[in-house]
């Protein structure tokens, strides 16, 4: 039995969105709690089936309920059950994503949750139709997926759902399982370390033929040849670290990195600053915004 003072509890490893458990824990100075099967390295307290958390006068029991994911956990407080994505109102968690298993979900539902008293209040992780709540008894009586009480029928139903894969499946799993960064985080951190140059300012400098800066196009060759800024030099982002010393022997030069949408150039400019080119910046908006604004380009 454990007794954390403040806790953030994540019921499972999510595949369709980024978990905020780590950020909330850091902000509140709280312990992050998950199943002992959860791979996330930032978890402070890992629960086994049947473990109890003491939070003030409240007793919260962890119930291992694999199926939606291998680490899915429900939380029981007296006659209230927080089901995560294992049992939803009128549905269940899907089992077609990584670590999902319809056979295990059958056991978690029919062998465990549905054996709780019928008056047990059910609180799922999400509800998209505005329904306020439900009970175990109501779900047994009305939940379409729970009408398939035979194991083989239930498994066949779950395998035939043919649901669309989440948009950010790979990235969400990668971040949630490893505690590493999302692309958005990388871009935000890079953007916080560099300045940007506005399109009109760069256009003014190019028109005045000022030679106090270098425009560095970090796109792929076909994109560069299809249209680039006047006088721009081409060095693709993938070769930047390898060729930068040869390309720019003077680390005091002013460089404005350019890409298609302003994202890769942000990373490139941040890399240049990390490498000691302290006057590197990125074009705000990228080449698409430049073209959309009717600015001139050159082609090879």
C-alpha positions as CSV (number, residue, x, y, z in Angstrom):
1,X,0.0,0.0,0.0
2,X,1.4,3.4,-1.1
3,X,0.4,6.9,-0.1
4,X,1.5,9.7,-2.5
5,X,0.6,13.2,-1.5
6,X,-0.4,14.5,-5.0
7,X,-0.7,12.2,-8.0
8,X,-1.4,12.3,-11.7
9,X,-2.7,8.9,-12.8
10,X,-2.6,7.8,-16.4
11,X,-4.8,4.8,-17.1
12,X,-2.8,3.5,-20.1
13,X,-0.3,4.3,-22.8
14,X,-2.2,6.3,-25.4
15,X,-1.9,5.8,-29.1
16,X,-4.2,8.5,-30.4
17,X,-3.0,11.6,-28.5
18,X,-0.1,12.8,-26.4
19,X,-0.3,12.2,-22.7
20,X,0.0,15.3,-20.5
21,X,0.8,13.3,-17.4
22,X,4.5,14.2,-17.3
23,X,3.9,18.0,-17.9
24,X,1.1,18.1,-15.3
25,X,3.3,16.3,-12.9
26,X,6.2,18.7,-13.4
27,X,3.9,21.7,-13.2
28,X,2.2,20.6,-10.0
29,X,5.2,18.8,-8.4
30,X,3.1,15.6,-8.5
31,X,3.9,11.9,-8.7
32,X,3.0,10.3,-12.1
33,X,1.3,7.0,-11.6
34,X,0.8,4.2,-14.1
35,X,0.7,0.4,-14.4
36,X,4.0,-1.5,-13.8
37,X,3.5,-2.6,-17.5
38,X,3.7,1.0,-18.8
39,X,7.0,1.6,-20.7
40,X,7.1,5.4,-20.0
41,X,10.4,6.2,-18.2
42,X,9.0,9.2,-16.4
43,X,6.6,7.3,-14.2
44,X,7.3,7.8,-10.5
45,X,5.1,5.1,-9.1
46,X,4.1,1.9,-10.8
47,X,1.1,-0.1,-9.7
48,X,0.5,-3.8,-9.7
49,X,-3.0,-5.3,-9.8
50,X,-4.8,-4.8,-6.5
51,X,-2.5,-2.0,-5.2
52,X,-4.2,0.7,-3.3
53,X,-3.4,4.4,-3.3
54,X,-4.2,6.5,-0.2
55,X,-5.1,10.1,-1.2
56,X,-6.3,11.9,1.9
57,X,-9.2,9.8,3.3
58,X,-9.8,8.3,-0.1
59,X,-8.9,4.7,-1.0
60,X,-8.3,4.0,-4.7
61,X,-7.7,0.5,-5.9
62,X,-5.9,-0.3,-9.1
63,X,-7.5,-3.1,-11.3
64,X,-5.3,-4.4,-14.1
65,X,-7.6,-4.6,-17.2
66,X,-5.5,-5.3,-20.2
67,X,-7.1,-5.5,-23.7
68,X,-7.3,-1.9,-25.0
69,X,-3.6,-1.8,-24.2
70,X,-1.4,-4.2,-22.3
71,X,-1.1,-1.7,-19.4
72,X,-4.7,-0.6,-19.2
73,X,-5.7,0.0,-15.6
74,X,-9.1,0.8,-14.0
75,X,-9.4,2.6,-10.7
76,X,-12.1,1.8,-8.1
77,X,-13.1,4.2,-5.3
78,X,-15.9,2.6,-3.2
79,X,-18.8,2.3,-5.7
80,X,-17.2,4.4,-8.4
81,X,-15.1,2.9,-11.2
82,X,-12.8,5.0,-13.4
83,X,-12.5,2.8,-16.5
84,X,-10.1,4.6,-18.7
85,X,-10.7,3.3,-22.2
86,X,-11.5,-0.3,-21.1
87,X,-15.3,0.3,-20.7
88,X,-17.0,3.2,-22.3
89,X,-20.6,4.3,-22.2
90,X,-22.2,2.2,-24.9
91,X,-18.8,0.8,-26.1
92,X,-15.4,-0.5,-25.2
93,X,-11.9,0.5,-26.0
94,X,-10.6,-0.6,-29.4
95,X,-8.1,-3.5,-29.6
96,X,-6.5,-3.0,-33.0
97,X,-3.7,-0.7,-31.9
98,X,-0.3,-1.8,-30.6
99,X,-0.5,-4.0,-27.5
100,X,-4.3,-4.3,-27.9
101,X,-5.8,-7.8,-27.5
102,X,-9.5,-8.6,-27.8
103,X,-9.0,-11.9,-25.9
104,X,-7.6,-10.1,-22.9
105,X,-10.2,-7.4,-23.2
106,X,-12.9,-10.1,-23.0
107,X,-11.4,-11.4,-19.7
108,X,-11.1,-7.8,-18.3
109,X,-14.7,-7.1,-19.1
110,X,-16.6,-10.3,-18.5
111,X,-14.2,-11.8,-16.0
112,X,-13.8,-8.8,-13.9
113,X,-15.5,-5.4,-14.4
114,X,-19.0,-6.8,-15.2
115,X,-18.9,-8.9,-12.1
116,X,-18.8,-5.7,-9.9
117,X,-22.2,-4.8,-8.3
118,X,-24.6,-3.5,-11.0
119,X,-25.0,-0.2,-9.2
120,X,-21.3,0.6,-9.5
121,X,-21.0,4.0,-11.1
122,X,-18.9,4.0,-14.3
123,X,-16.7,6.9,-15.3
124,X,-14.9,6.4,-18.6
125,X,-12.0,8.4,-19.9
126,X,-14.0,10.1,-22.6
127,X,-17.6,10.4,-23.8
128,X,-18.4,12.1,-27.1
129,X,-22.2,12.1,-27.0
130,X,-22.7,14.2,-23.9
131,X,-24.0,11.4,-21.7
132,X,-23.5,12.2,-18.0
133,X,-22.8,8.7,-16.7
134,X,-23.7,5.1,-16.5
135,X,-23.5,2.0,-14.2
136,X,-22.3,-1.5,-14.6
137,X,-25.9,-2.7,-14.7
138,X,-26.9,-0.3,-17.4
139,X,-23.9,-1.2,-19.6
140,X,-24.6,-5.0,-19.2
141,X,-28.2,-4.3,-20.3
142,X,-27.6,-1.8,-23.1
143,X,-24.0,-1.7,-24.3
144,X,-24.0,-3.3,-27.8
145,X,-20.5,-4.7,-27.5
146,X,-21.3,-6.4,-24.2
147,X,-24.2,-8.4,-25.8
148,X,-21.6,-10.6,-27.4
149,X,-21.1,-12.7,-24.3
150,X,-19.4,-15.7,-26.0
151,X,-15.7,-15.2,-26.1
152,X,-15.3,-16.2,-29.8
153,X,-18.2,-13.9,-30.8
154,X,-16.8,-11.0,-28.9
155,X,-13.3,-11.5,-30.4
156,X,-14.7,-11.8,-33.9
157,X,-16.7,-8.6,-33.4
158,X,-13.7,-6.6,-32.1
159,X,-11.5,-7.8,-35.0
160,X,-14.2,-6.8,-37.6
161,X,-14.6,-3.2,-36.4
162,X,-12.2,-1.9,-39.1
163,X,-11.6,1.5,-37.4
164,X,-9.5,4.2,-38.9
165,X,-6.0,4.5,-37.5
166,X,-5.3,7.6,-35.3
167,X,-3.7,10.5,-37.2
168,X,-0.7,10.7,-34.9
169,X,-0.4,7.0,-34.0
170,X,3.3,6.5,-34.4
171,X,4.3,9.9,-32.9
172,X,2.0,9.6,-30.0
173,X,3.2,6.1,-29.2
174,X,6.8,7.1,-29.6
175,X,6.5,10.1,-27.3
176,X,4.2,8.4,-24.7
177,X,6.3,5.2,-24.5
178,X,9.7,6.8,-24.4
179,X,9.1,10.2,-22.8
180,X,10.9,11.8,-25.7
181,X,9.8,14.8,-27.8
182,X,7.2,15.4,-30.4
183,X,7.9,17.2,-33.6
184,X,5.9,20.2,-32.3
185,X,8.1,20.3,-29.2
186,X,11.3,20.2,-31.2
187,X,10.0,23.0,-33.4
188,X,8.9,25.1,-30.4
189,X,12.2,24.6,-28.7
190,X,14.2,25.5,-31.9
191,X,12.0,28.6,-32.5
192,X,12.7,29.8,-29.0
193,X,16.5,29.8,-29.7
194,X,16.6,31.7,-33.0
195,X,15.4,35.0,-34.5
196,X,13.3,35.1,-37.7
197,X,13.4,37.5,-40.7
198,X,10.1,38.8,-42.1
199,X,9.5,38.3,-45.8
200,X,9.3,42.1,-46.6
201,X,12.6,42.7,-44.8
202,X,14.4,39.9,-46.7
203,X,12.8,41.2,-50.0
204,X,14.0,44.7,-49.2
205,X,17.6,43.4,-48.6
206,X,17.6,41.3,-51.8
207,X,16.3,44.2,-53.9
208,X,18.9,46.5,-52.5
209,X,21.5,43.8,-53.3
210,X,22.8,44.0,-49.8
211,X,25.6,41.4,-49.4
212,X,25.6,41.3,-45.6
213,X,23.8,38.0,-45.5
214,X,23.5,34.6,-47.2
215,X,20.2,33.1,-48.0
216,X,20.5,29.3,-47.4
217,X,17.9,27.1,-49.0
218,X,17.8,23.8,-47.1
219,X,15.1,22.1,-49.2
220,X,15.7,19.1,-51.5
221,X,17.3,19.7,-54.9
222,X,14.2,19.4,-57.0
223,X,12.4,22.0,-54.8
224,X,15.3,24.4,-55.0
225,X,15.5,24.1,-58.8
226,X,11.8,24.6,-59.2
227,X,12.0,28.0,-57.6
228,X,14.3,29.7,-55.1
229,X,15.2,33.2,-53.8
230,X,17.6,35.3,-55.8
231,X,21.2,34.4,-55.0
232,X,20.2,31.7,-52.6
233,X,22.8,29.0,-51.9
234,X,21.6,25.4,-51.7
235,X,22.6,23.0,-48.9
236,X,19.9,20.4,-48.0
237,X,19.1,20.0,-44.3
238,X,20.3,16.4,-44.3
239,X,23.8,17.4,-45.2
240,X,24.1,20.5,-43.1
241,X,26.2,19.3,-40.3
242,X,28.6,17.4,-42.7
243,X,29.2,20.2,-45.2
244,X,28.7,23.4,-43.1
245,X,32.4,24.0,-42.4
246,X,33.2,23.7,-46.1
247,X,30.2,25.8,-47.2
248,X,30.6,28.5,-44.6
249,X,34.3,28.9,-43.4
250,X,33.5,32.2,-41.7
251,X,31.3,31.5,-38.7
252,X,30.6,35.3,-38.2
253,X,28.5,35.5,-41.4
254,X,24.8,36.2,-41.2
255,X,22.6,33.4,-42.6
256,X,18.9,33.3,-43.3
257,X,17.7,29.7,-43.6
258,X,14.8,29.0,-46.0
259,X,12.6,25.9,-46.5
260,X,9.1,25.2,-48.0
261,X,6.9,25.9,-44.9
262,X,9.3,27.5,-42.4
263,X,9.7,24.4,-40.2
264,X,12.8,22.7,-41.5
265,X,14.5,26.1,-41.8
266,X,13.7,26.7,-38.1
267,X,15.5,23.5,-37.2
268,X,18.4,24.3,-39.5
269,X,18.9,27.8,-38.1
270,X,18.9,26.3,-34.5
271,X,21.5,23.7,-35.6
272,X,23.6,26.4,-37.1
273,X,23.5,28.4,-33.9
274,X,24.4,25.3,-32.0
275,X,27.4,24.8,-34.3
276,X,28.6,28.3,-33.6
277,X,27.0,30.4,-36.4
278,X,25.6,32.9,-34.0
279,X,24.0,35.1,-36.7
280,X,21.8,32.4,-38.2
281,X,18.0,33.1,-38.5
282,X,15.1,31.6,-40.4
283,X,12.7,33.1,-42.9
284,X,9.3,33.6,-41.4
285,X,6.7,31.5,-43.4
286,X,8.9,29.7,-45.8
287,X,8.9,29.6,-49.6
288,X,5.2,28.8,-49.8
289,X,4.3,32.0,-48.0
290,X,6.8,33.8,-50.2
291,X,5.2,32.6,-53.4
292,X,1.7,33.1,-52.1
293,X,2.7,36.8,-51.5
294,X,3.7,37.1,-55.1
295,X,7.4,37.5,-54.4
296,X,9.9,36.9,-57.1
297,X,11.7,33.5,-57.5
298,X,14.4,32.2,-59.7
299,X,14.5,28.8,-61.4
300,X,17.2,26.6,-62.8
